[in-house]
Amino acid sequence: MFGLKDEEYKADFCLVSRRVLSPGDHRIFTFHFLLGADWKLCCRRLGMDRGSFYHAVYRIQERLGRYYREVRPYPLFPVDEYFHGARQPGGNGPLFRLEQGTQLGRRLRFPIKKAA
């Protein structure tokens, strides 16, 4: 079988984001996370103050982080499981795994590189 896993992951990442977020939150997501604009540029472009911008960013991170982990049949996070499937116990598995029913006490960060 031949597949373009990198491209499929990028498409899933963007489509899930568009489906979960409201149009206003998706604009913030696009400018800040996908295009890599800093808070000053985003605030100027979107007509927001800094506090409202960061509250929206934290809300987006929380909502998408949870959804990326819970989307079925292939969660987008952890990335290792998306590309290689679940590993057998004792093998070279992912760095960490959450047991069913446990919750993280922190937000999940997006697997995107910012432009230098």
DAWO-V331326 format. One record per residue. RES is the residue in one letter. D_LAST is the distance of its C-alpha to the last C-alpha in Angstrom with 2 decimals. Layout:
# DAWO-V331326
res=(RES/RES)
d_last=(D_LAST/D_LAST)
This chain:
# DAWO-V331326
res=(M/F/G/L/K/D/E/E/Y/K/A/D/F/C/L/V/S/R/R/V/L/S/P/G/D/H/R/I/F/T/F/H/F/L/L/G/A/D/W/K/L/C/C/R/R/L/G/M/D/R/G/S/F/Y/H/A/V/Y/R/I/Q/E/R/L/G/R/Y/Y/R/E/V/R/P/Y/P/L/F/P/V/D/E/Y/F/H/G/A/R/Q/P/G/G/N/G/P/L/F/R/L/E/Q/G/T/Q/L/G/R/R/L/R/F/P/I/K/K/A/A)
d_last=(35.45/32.37/29.49/25.93/24.72/20.97/21.84/24.47/22.17/19.71/22.84/24.41/21.38/21.31/25.12/25.76/23.43/25.31/28.62/28.14/26.60/28.51/27.43/26.15/24.14/22.79/21.52/19.64/18.31/17.22/15.52/13.84/13.23/13.19/11.66/9.21/11.20/11.83/15.48/16.74/15.96/17.28/20.33/21.12/20.83/22.80/25.22/24.76/24.88/22.35/24.78/25.51/21.88/21.17/24.51/23.64/20.29/22.29/25.01/22.74/21.24/24.80/26.31/23.85/23.54/27.32/27.69/25.23/27.37/30.68/30.38/32.99/33.71/30.26/28.09/24.35/23.82/24.14/22.32/24.56/27.63/26.37/25.85/28.79/31.19/32.79/33.59/37.05/37.82/37.70/35.29/31.61/30.73/27.61/26.43/28.22/30.38/31.94/35.67/37.26/37.90/35.55/32.92/29.68/29.73/26.01/23.65/21.80/18.02/16.59/15.50/12.33/8.81/6.28/3.78/0.00)
